[in-house]
Amino acid sequence: HGSHVAGIAARYHPCPENEEEANGVAFGAKIVALKIGDSRLGSMETGTAMTRAMIEAVKHKCDVINLSYGEGCAMPNDGRF
């Protein structure tokens, strides 16, 4: 979902009629995808992985960071990070 939304926002489509509405709000932006789910833990996110991803985002001088989480839980309102 996060990559999909980022792709729409960064869409750049040079139209012959200069139709700017064909572009996203941040057309031409560079997208950096960082995976934080650990496959050894059933793709659960860990604090260590999140920290490493944030460090990489800073190294790449990212202006915007989009975080998207969506996994099931056994005990609602008692999530873990």
Biotite code that builds the C-alpha atoms (Angstrom):
import biotite.structure as struc

atoms = struc.array([
    struc.Atom([0.000, 0.000, 0.000], chain_id="A", res_id=1, res_name="HIS", atom_name="CA", element="C"),
    struc.Atom([2.762, 2.465, 0.892], chain_id="A", res_id=2, res_name="GLY", atom_name="CA", element="C"),
    struc.Atom([4.625, 1.901, -2.374], chain_id="A", res_id=3, res_name="SER", atom_name="CA", element="C"),
    struc.Atom([1.394, 2.221, -4.326], chain_id="A", res_id=4, res_name="HIS", atom_name="CA", element="C"),
    struc.Atom([0.569, 5.574, -2.729], chain_id="A", res_id=5, res_name="VAL", atom_name="CA", element="C"),
    struc.Atom([4.154, 6.818, -3.178], chain_id="A", res_id=6, res_name="ALA", atom_name="CA", element="C"),
    struc.Atom([4.024, 5.906, -6.869], chain_id="A", res_id=7, res_name="GLY", atom_name="CA", element="C"),
    struc.Atom([0.844, 7.915, -7.366], chain_id="A", res_id=8, res_name="ILE", atom_name="CA", element="C"),
    struc.Atom([2.282, 10.957, -5.546], chain_id="A", res_id=9, res_name="ALA", atom_name="CA", element="C"),
    struc.Atom([5.547, 10.839, -7.513], chain_id="A", res_id=10, res_name="ALA", atom_name="CA", element="C"),
    struc.Atom([3.942, 10.185, -10.901], chain_id="A", res_id=11, res_name="ARG", atom_name="CA", element="C"),
    struc.Atom([5.532, 12.135, -13.724], chain_id="A", res_id=12, res_name="TYR", atom_name="CA", element="C"),
    struc.Atom([3.892, 11.977, -17.113], chain_id="A", res_id=13, res_name="HIS", atom_name="CA", element="C"),
    struc.Atom([5.038, 14.484, -19.736], chain_id="A", res_id=14, res_name="PRO", atom_name="CA", element="C"),
    struc.Atom([1.909, 15.251, -21.729], chain_id="A", res_id=15, res_name="CYS", atom_name="CA", element="C"),
    struc.Atom([2.126, 16.902, -25.121], chain_id="A", res_id=16, res_name="PRO", atom_name="CA", element="C"),
    struc.Atom([-0.636, 19.343, -24.110], chain_id="A", res_id=17, res_name="GLU", atom_name="CA", element="C"),
    struc.Atom([1.115, 20.200, -20.788], chain_id="A", res_id=18, res_name="ASN", atom_name="CA", element="C"),
    struc.Atom([-1.704, 18.740, -18.745], chain_id="A", res_id=19, res_name="GLU", atom_name="CA", element="C"),
    struc.Atom([-0.271, 19.143, -15.264], chain_id="A", res_id=20, res_name="GLU", atom_name="CA", element="C"),
    struc.Atom([-3.146, 17.216, -13.674], chain_id="A", res_id=21, res_name="GLU", atom_name="CA", element="C"),
    struc.Atom([-1.583, 14.030, -15.081], chain_id="A", res_id=22, res_name="ALA", atom_name="CA", element="C"),
    struc.Atom([1.296, 14.440, -12.612], chain_id="A", res_id=23, res_name="ASN", atom_name="CA", element="C"),
    struc.Atom([1.356, 13.579, -8.932], chain_id="A", res_id=24, res_name="GLY", atom_name="CA", element="C"),
    struc.Atom([1.743, 16.221, -6.223], chain_id="A", res_id=25, res_name="VAL", atom_name="CA", element="C"),
    struc.Atom([5.465, 15.388, -5.956], chain_id="A", res_id=26, res_name="ALA", atom_name="CA", element="C"),
    struc.Atom([6.112, 14.460, -9.590], chain_id="A", res_id=27, res_name="PHE", atom_name="CA", element="C"),
    struc.Atom([9.594, 13.221, -10.244], chain_id="A", res_id=28, res_name="GLY", atom_name="CA", element="C"),
    struc.Atom([10.292, 12.447, -6.590], chain_id="A", res_id=29, res_name="ALA", atom_name="CA", element="C"),
    struc.Atom([12.676, 9.598, -5.833], chain_id="A", res_id=30, res_name="LYS", atom_name="CA", element="C"),
    struc.Atom([11.167, 6.673, -3.933], chain_id="A", res_id=31, res_name="ILE", atom_name="CA", element="C"),
    struc.Atom([13.219, 4.620, -1.471], chain_id="A", res_id=32, res_name="VAL", atom_name="CA", element="C"),
    struc.Atom([11.636, 1.372, -0.249], chain_id="A", res_id=33, res_name="ALA", atom_name="CA", element="C"),
    struc.Atom([12.901, -0.048, 3.046], chain_id="A", res_id=34, res_name="LEU", atom_name="CA", element="C"),
    struc.Atom([11.629, -3.378, 4.368], chain_id="A", res_id=35, res_name="LYS", atom_name="CA", element="C"),
    struc.Atom([11.374, -3.705, 8.132], chain_id="A", res_id=36, res_name="ILE", atom_name="CA", element="C"),
    struc.Atom([9.439, -6.970, 8.416], chain_id="A", res_id=37, res_name="GLY", atom_name="CA", element="C"),
    struc.Atom([11.613, -9.841, 9.620], chain_id="A", res_id=38, res_name="ASP", atom_name="CA", element="C"),
    struc.Atom([10.749, -13.045, 7.741], chain_id="A", res_id=39, res_name="SER", atom_name="CA", element="C"),
    struc.Atom([12.213, -15.098, 10.602], chain_id="A", res_id=40, res_name="ARG", atom_name="CA", element="C"),
    struc.Atom([9.462, -13.665, 12.811], chain_id="A", res_id=41, res_name="LEU", atom_name="CA", element="C"),
    struc.Atom([6.602, -14.089, 10.374], chain_id="A", res_id=42, res_name="GLY", atom_name="CA", element="C"),
    struc.Atom([7.309, -10.655, 8.843], chain_id="A", res_id=43, res_name="SER", atom_name="CA", element="C"),
    struc.Atom([6.713, -8.914, 12.169], chain_id="A", res_id=44, res_name="MET", atom_name="CA", element="C"),
    struc.Atom([8.314, -5.504, 12.510], chain_id="A", res_id=45, res_name="GLU", atom_name="CA", element="C"),
    struc.Atom([10.985, -5.056, 15.178], chain_id="A", res_id=46, res_name="THR", atom_name="CA", element="C"),
    struc.Atom([12.333, -1.935, 16.859], chain_id="A", res_id=47, res_name="GLY", atom_name="CA", element="C"),
    struc.Atom([15.822, -2.759, 15.608], chain_id="A", res_id=48, res_name="THR", atom_name="CA", element="C"),
    struc.Atom([14.633, -3.009, 12.007], chain_id="A", res_id=49, res_name="ALA", atom_name="CA", element="C"),
    struc.Atom([12.706, 0.259, 12.350], chain_id="A", res_id=50, res_name="MET", atom_name="CA", element="C"),
    struc.Atom([15.810, 2.013, 13.722], chain_id="A", res_id=51, res_name="THR", atom_name="CA", element="C"),
    struc.Atom([17.961, 0.709, 10.867], chain_id="A", res_id=52, res_name="ARG", atom_name="CA", element="C"),
    struc.Atom([15.374, 1.837, 8.310], chain_id="A", res_id=53, res_name="ALA", atom_name="CA", element="C"),
    struc.Atom([15.231, 5.345, 9.809], chain_id="A", res_id=54, res_name="MET", atom_name="CA", element="C"),
    struc.Atom([19.049, 5.569, 9.732], chain_id="A", res_id=55, res_name="ILE", atom_name="CA", element="C"),
    struc.Atom([19.015, 4.601, 6.039], chain_id="A", res_id=56, res_name="GLU", atom_name="CA", element="C"),
    struc.Atom([16.289, 7.149, 5.316], chain_id="A", res_id=57, res_name="ALA", atom_name="CA", element="C"),
    struc.Atom([18.451, 9.855, 6.910], chain_id="A", res_id=58, res_name="VAL", atom_name="CA", element="C"),
    struc.Atom([21.491, 8.680, 4.943], chain_id="A", res_id=59, res_name="LYS", atom_name="CA", element="C"),
    struc.Atom([19.484, 9.023, 1.720], chain_id="A", res_id=60, res_name="HIS", atom_name="CA", element="C"),
    struc.Atom([18.350, 12.513, 2.825], chain_id="A", res_id=61, res_name="LYS", atom_name="CA", element="C"),
    struc.Atom([14.663, 11.634, 2.536], chain_id="A", res_id=62, res_name="CYS", atom_name="CA", element="C"),
    struc.Atom([12.313, 14.587, 2.937], chain_id="A", res_id=63, res_name="ASP", atom_name="CA", element="C"),
    struc.Atom([9.194, 12.483, 3.551], chain_id="A", res_id=64, res_name="VAL", atom_name="CA", element="C"),
    struc.Atom([8.844, 9.084, 5.212], chain_id="A", res_id=65, res_name="ILE", atom_name="CA", element="C"),
    struc.Atom([5.644, 7.065, 4.782], chain_id="A", res_id=66, res_name="ASN", atom_name="CA", element="C"),
    struc.Atom([5.099, 4.298, 7.335], chain_id="A", res_id=67, res_name="LEU", atom_name="CA", element="C"),
    struc.Atom([2.429, 1.718, 6.635], chain_id="A", res_id=68, res_name="SER", atom_name="CA", element="C"),
    struc.Atom([1.612, -1.140, 8.993], chain_id="A", res_id=69, res_name="TYR", atom_name="CA", element="C"),
    struc.Atom([-1.136, -3.649, 8.490], chain_id="A", res_id=70, res_name="GLY", atom_name="CA", element="C"),
    struc.Atom([-0.921, -6.993, 10.153], chain_id="A", res_id=71, res_name="GLU", atom_name="CA", element="C"),
    struc.Atom([-3.363, -9.005, 12.158], chain_id="A", res_id=72, res_name="GLY", atom_name="CA", element="C"),
    struc.Atom([-3.114, -9.363, 15.892], chain_id="A", res_id=73, res_name="CYS", atom_name="CA", element="C"),
    struc.Atom([-4.334, -11.938, 18.378], chain_id="A", res_id=74, res_name="ALA", atom_name="CA", element="C"),
    struc.Atom([-5.194, -9.377, 21.061], chain_id="A", res_id=75, res_name="MET", atom_name="CA", element="C"),
    struc.Atom([-6.688, -6.108, 19.742], chain_id="A", res_id=76, res_name="PRO", atom_name="CA", element="C"),
    struc.Atom([-5.558, -2.898, 21.458], chain_id="A", res_id=77, res_name="ASN", atom_name="CA", element="C"),
    struc.Atom([-2.579, -4.748, 22.907], chain_id="A", res_id=78, res_name="ASP", atom_name="CA", element="C"),
    struc.Atom([-0.143, -4.405, 19.989], chain_id="A", res_id=79, res_name="GLY", atom_name="CA", element="C"),
    struc.Atom([3.600, -4.733, 20.176], chain_id="A", res_id=80, res_name="ARG", atom_name="CA", element="C"),
    struc.Atom([6.256, -2.934, 18.218], chain_id="A", res_id=81, res_name="PHE", atom_name="CA", element="C"),
])
